[in-house]
Amino acid sequence: MKICEILKIEMIIPSMKCTTKEEAISELIDLFKNDDRVKDTESILNSVLEREKIMSTGVGKGFAIPHAKTNSVNEIIAAFGKIDNPIDFQALDDQPVNLVFLLVGKENLVGPHIKLLSRISRMMNIEEFRESLANATTAQEIYDLFETEEKQYFEGS
């Protein structure tokens, strides 16, 4: 499963105004309010925030990947946001976060969920890719960056 198969242009926010981790997560989940794949956005929010309590998903280098598994979705969903003024995400490196990739999977789709988390993490470890995302100004530009990066590093995997 590819990132660009689950990340849709309309689920990308190129300029988020949030000031807290909770606001960032909530803003991304709100994108799914009228999505047929989602049964209950409030339940998704609770699942992601509960996962966040276990350990911050701020993995470092200005990037966070809040995620959860819940039966409030019919399939794996994703959203991405770029925060205008980096926020405290209790990241592992104590640095503020400006790039947030939300991933929510079904309880019984653990394998694909873990593969996607791994793929996203590997892509976000590439400094040039993070810089390109940080400089992008539109949802289309951000989507195209994900698509290009994914093709470059994961074709055939």
Secondary structure as a PSIPRED ss2 file (coil, helix, strand):
# PSIPRED VFORMAT (PSIPRED V4.0)

   1 M C   1.000  0.000  0.000
   2 K C   1.000  0.000  0.000
   3 I H   0.000  1.000  0.000
   4 C H   0.000  1.000  0.000
   5 E H   0.000  1.000  0.000
   6 I H   0.000  1.000  0.000
   7 L C   1.000  0.000  0.000
   8 K C   1.000  0.000  0.000
   9 I H   0.000  1.000  0.000
  10 E H   0.000  1.000  0.000
  11 M H   0.000  1.000  0.000
  12 I E   0.000  0.000  1.000
  13 I E   0.000  0.000  1.000
  14 P E   0.000  0.000  1.000
  15 S E   0.000  0.000  1.000
  16 M E   0.000  0.000  1.000
  17 K C   1.000  0.000  0.000
  18 C C   1.000  0.000  0.000
  19 T C   1.000  0.000  0.000
  20 T C   1.000  0.000  0.000
  21 K H   0.000  1.000  0.000
  22 E H   0.000  1.000  0.000
  23 E H   0.000  1.000  0.000
  24 A H   0.000  1.000  0.000
  25 I H   0.000  1.000  0.000
  26 S H   0.000  1.000  0.000
  27 E H   0.000  1.000  0.000
  28 L H   0.000  1.000  0.000
  29 I H   0.000  1.000  0.000
  30 D H   0.000  1.000  0.000
  31 L C   1.000  0.000  0.000
  32 F C   1.000  0.000  0.000
  33 K C   1.000  0.000  0.000
  34 N C   1.000  0.000  0.000
  35 D C   1.000  0.000  0.000
  36 D C   1.000  0.000  0.000
  37 R C   1.000  0.000  0.000
  38 V E   0.000  0.000  1.000
  39 K C   1.000  0.000  0.000
  40 D C   1.000  0.000  0.000
  41 T H   0.000  1.000  0.000
  42 E H   0.000  1.000  0.000
  43 S H   0.000  1.000  0.000
  44 I H   0.000  1.000  0.000
  45 L H   0.000  1.000  0.000
  46 N H   0.000  1.000  0.000
  47 S H   0.000  1.000  0.000
  48 V H   0.000  1.000  0.000
  49 L H   0.000  1.000  0.000
  50 E H   0.000  1.000  0.000
  51 R H   0.000  1.000  0.000
  52 E H   0.000  1.000  0.000
  53 K H   0.000  1.000  0.000
  54 I H   0.000  1.000  0.000
  55 M C   1.000  0.000  0.000
  56 S C   1.000  0.000  0.000
  57 T C   1.000  0.000  0.000
  58 G E   0.000  0.000  1.000
  59 V E   0.000  0.000  1.000
  60 G E   0.000  0.000  1.000
  61 K C   1.000  0.000  0.000
  62 G C   1.000  0.000  0.000
  63 F E   0.000  0.000  1.000
  64 A E   0.000  0.000  1.000
  65 I C   1.000  0.000  0.000
  66 P C   1.000  0.000  0.000
  67 H E   0.000  0.000  1.000
  68 A E   0.000  0.000  1.000
  69 K E   0.000  0.000  1.000
  70 T C   1.000  0.000  0.000
  71 N C   1.000  0.000  0.000
  72 S C   1.000  0.000  0.000
  73 V E   0.000  0.000  1.000
  74 N C   1.000  0.000  0.000
  75 E C   1.000  0.000  0.000
  76 I C   1.000  0.000  0.000
  77 I E   0.000  0.000  1.000
  78 A E   0.000  0.000  1.000
  79 A E   0.000  0.000  1.000
  80 F E   0.000  0.000  1.000
  81 G E   0.000  0.000  1.000
  82 K E   0.000  0.000  1.000
  83 I E   0.000  0.000  1.000
  84 D E   0.000  0.000  1.000
  85 N E   0.000  0.000  1.000
  86 P E   0.000  0.000  1.000
  87 I E   0.000  0.000  1.000
  88 D C   1.000  0.000  0.000
  89 F C   1.000  0.000  0.000
  90 Q C   1.000  0.000  0.000
  91 A C   1.000  0.000  0.000
  92 L C   1.000  0.000  0.000
  93 D C   1.000  0.000  0.000
  94 D C   1.000  0.000  0.000
  95 Q C   1.000  0.000  0.000
  96 P C   1.000  0.000  0.000
  97 V E   0.000  0.000  1.000
  98 N E   0.000  0.000  1.000
  99 L E   0.000  0.000  1.000
 100 V E   0.000  0.000  1.000
 101 F E   0.000  0.000  1.000
 102 L E   0.000  0.000  1.000
 103 L E   0.000  0.000  1.000
 104 V E   0.000  0.000  1.000
 105 G E   0.000  0.000  1.000
 106 K C   1.000  0.000  0.000
 107 E C   1.000  0.000  0.000
 108 N C   1.000  0.000  0.000
 109 L C   1.000  0.000  0.000
 110 V H   0.000  1.000  0.000
 111 G H   0.000  1.000  0.000
 112 P H   0.000  1.000  0.000
 113 H H   0.000  1.000  0.000
 114 I H   0.000  1.000  0.000
 115 K H   0.000  1.000  0.000
 116 L H   0.000  1.000  0.000
 117 L H   0.000  1.000  0.000
 118 S H   0.000  1.000  0.000
 119 R H   0.000  1.000  0.000
 120 I H   0.000  1.000  0.000
 121 S H   0.000  1.000  0.000
 122 R H   0.000  1.000  0.000
 123 M H   0.000  1.000  0.000
 124 M H   0.000  1.000  0.000
 125 N C   1.000  0.000  0.000
 126 I C   1.000  0.000  0.000
 127 E H   0.000  1.000  0.000
 128 E H   0.000  1.000  0.000
 129 F H   0.000  1.000  0.000
 130 R H   0.000  1.000  0.000
 131 E H   0.000  1.000  0.000
 132 S H   0.000  1.000  0.000
 133 L H   0.000  1.000  0.000
 134 A H   0.000  1.000  0.000
 135 N H   0.000  1.000  0.000
 136 A C   1.000  0.000  0.000
 137 T C   1.000  0.000  0.000
 138 T C   1.000  0.000  0.000
 139 A H   0.000  1.000  0.000
 140 Q H   0.000  1.000  0.000
 141 E H   0.000  1.000  0.000
 142 I H   0.000  1.000  0.000
 143 Y H   0.000  1.000  0.000
 144 D H   0.000  1.000  0.000
 145 L H   0.000  1.000  0.000
 146 F H   0.000  1.000  0.000
 147 E H   0.000  1.000  0.000
 148 T H   0.000  1.000  0.000
 149 E H   0.000  1.000  0.000
 150 E H   0.000  1.000  0.000
 151 K H   0.000  1.000  0.000
 152 Q H   0.000  1.000  0.000
 153 Y H   0.000  1.000  0.000
 154 F H   0.000  1.000  0.000
 155 E C   1.000  0.000  0.000
 156 G C   1.000  0.000  0.000
 157 S C   1.000  0.000  0.000
